[in-house]
Amino acid sequence: MKNYLLGSIALLILFFLGYHFWTAVSFDNIKNIKIAGQEIGVELASTTTEQNKGLSGRSELLENSGMLFVFAEPGEHSFWMKDMNFPIDIIWLSSDMKVVYIKKNATPETYPEAFTPDVDAKYVLEISAGFSDKNGLKAGDDALFTY
């Protein structure tokens, strides 16, 4: 009886672990990202149309909010300041949610210059200029999605 009980428990544990690791992450449910000890509300840009538009044409970005770009594959994703009306920090994140590159204080006047890290990133966060310096954010720091 004891072996049957232990075997059943082990089977349940394996089931739940398998479910956890094999269930696809639904990026549609991401509401926030925790980075540099701050909880940032994010608007997702996961389609090509959303990514091409980004924050262009907006007059401001509220404090503790940003736009999170979710790419299908990691790569050296370039960003520019076309039709932007305010400066931002651009933060590239690897697939394992590590900061790999930061472009601080990207201003509208830099257009048509493109900012491209020399490392692959899966996610990019656009946030108010000064966030990185104010919170001591640096390459290698962790980020975490919250739902």
C-alpha positions as CSV (number, residue, x, y, z in Angstrom):
1,M,0.0,0.0,0.0
2,K,2.9,2.4,0.9
3,N,4.5,1.8,-2.5
4,Y,1.2,2.5,-4.3
5,L,0.7,5.7,-2.4
6,L,4.3,6.9,-3.1
7,G,4.0,5.9,-6.8
8,S,0.7,7.9,-7.1
9,I,2.3,11.0,-5.5
10,A,5.3,10.8,-7.8
11,L,3.0,10.5,-10.8
12,L,1.0,13.6,-9.7
13,I,4.2,15.5,-9.2
14,L,5.5,14.5,-12.7
15,F,2.1,15.5,-14.2
16,F,2.1,19.0,-12.7
17,L,5.8,19.6,-13.5
18,G,5.2,18.5,-17.1
19,Y,2.1,20.7,-17.4
20,H,4.0,23.6,-16.0
21,F,7.0,23.3,-18.4
22,W,5.1,22.3,-21.5
23,T,2.3,24.8,-21.3
24,A,3.0,27.6,-23.7
25,V,3.3,31.1,-22.2
26,S,0.4,33.3,-23.2
27,F,1.9,36.7,-23.8
28,D,-1.6,38.1,-24.1
29,N,-2.0,37.9,-20.3
30,I,1.1,39.9,-19.5
31,K,0.1,43.1,-17.7
32,N,3.3,44.1,-16.0
33,I,7.0,43.6,-15.9
34,K,9.1,43.9,-12.8
35,I,12.5,45.4,-13.5
36,A,15.0,47.3,-11.4
37,G,12.7,46.7,-8.4
38,Q,9.8,48.5,-10.1
39,E,6.5,47.2,-11.3
40,I,5.8,48.6,-14.8
41,G,2.4,48.4,-16.5
42,V,2.9,47.4,-20.1
43,E,1.1,47.7,-23.3
44,L,2.0,44.8,-25.6
45,A,3.3,45.1,-29.1
46,S,3.3,41.6,-30.4
47,T,2.1,41.9,-34.0
48,T,4.1,43.4,-36.8
49,T,1.6,46.3,-37.1
50,E,1.8,47.1,-33.4
51,Q,5.6,46.9,-33.5
52,N,5.9,49.2,-36.5
53,K,3.8,51.8,-34.8
54,G,5.2,51.4,-31.3
55,L,4.8,54.7,-29.3
56,S,5.0,56.8,-32.4
57,G,2.6,59.8,-32.5
58,R,1.8,59.8,-28.8
59,S,2.3,62.9,-26.8
60,E,3.5,61.2,-23.6
61,L,4.2,58.0,-21.7
62,L,2.8,57.8,-18.2
63,E,5.1,57.1,-15.3
64,N,5.4,53.4,-14.4
65,S,4.1,52.4,-17.8
66,G,5.8,51.3,-21.0
67,M,5.5,49.3,-24.2
68,L,6.7,45.7,-24.3
69,F,7.7,44.3,-27.7
70,V,7.4,40.6,-27.9
71,F,9.2,39.0,-30.9
72,A,8.6,35.6,-32.3
73,E,12.4,34.8,-32.3
74,P,15.4,36.3,-30.6
75,G,17.5,38.5,-32.8
76,E,19.3,41.9,-33.1
77,H,16.1,43.9,-33.2
78,S,16.6,47.6,-34.3
79,F,14.6,50.6,-32.9
80,W,14.4,54.1,-34.1
81,M,12.6,57.3,-33.0
82,K,10.4,57.9,-36.1
83,D,7.4,60.1,-35.3
84,M,8.3,60.1,-31.5
85,N,7.4,63.2,-29.5
86,F,9.4,62.5,-26.3
87,P,12.6,60.7,-25.2
88,I,12.6,57.1,-23.9
89,D,14.9,54.5,-22.5
90,I,15.0,51.3,-24.7
91,I,15.8,48.1,-22.9
92,W,16.5,44.8,-24.7
93,L,15.9,41.6,-22.8
94,S,17.1,38.0,-23.6
95,S,14.8,35.0,-23.8
96,D,15.7,34.2,-20.2
97,M,14.7,37.8,-19.1
98,K,18.1,39.3,-18.6
99,V,18.8,42.9,-19.6
100,V,21.3,42.6,-22.5
101,Y,21.4,46.2,-23.7
102,I,20.1,49.7,-22.8
103,K,19.8,52.7,-24.9
104,K,19.3,55.6,-22.5
105,N,17.6,58.8,-23.4
106,A,16.8,58.1,-27.0
107,T,15.5,61.4,-28.3
108,P,13.2,62.1,-31.3
109,E,16.1,64.1,-32.8
110,T,18.1,61.0,-33.3
111,Y,15.8,59.8,-36.1
112,P,16.7,58.3,-38.6
113,E,19.5,56.7,-36.6
114,A,18.6,53.1,-35.5
115,F,19.7,51.5,-32.3
116,T,20.8,47.9,-32.6
117,P,22.5,45.9,-29.9
118,D,25.1,43.3,-30.9
119,V,23.4,40.6,-28.9
120,D,20.1,38.8,-29.5
121,A,17.0,39.8,-27.6
122,K,13.5,38.4,-27.5
123,Y,11.8,41.3,-25.8
124,V,12.3,45.1,-25.8
125,L,10.8,47.5,-23.3
126,E,10.3,51.2,-24.1
127,I,10.0,53.3,-21.0
128,S,10.3,56.9,-19.9
129,A,13.7,58.4,-20.4
130,G,15.7,58.4,-17.1
131,F,14.2,55.2,-15.8
132,S,17.4,53.2,-16.2
133,D,19.6,55.8,-14.4
134,K,17.0,56.5,-11.7
135,N,16.7,52.8,-10.8
136,G,20.3,51.8,-11.4
137,L,19.4,49.4,-14.2
138,K,22.3,47.7,-15.9
139,A,23.1,44.8,-18.3
140,G,22.7,41.5,-16.6
141,D,19.8,42.6,-14.4
142,D,16.8,40.3,-14.2
143,A,13.2,41.1,-15.3
144,L,10.0,39.2,-14.6
145,F,6.6,39.2,-16.3
146,T,3.6,39.4,-14.0
147,Y,0.1,38.7,-15.0
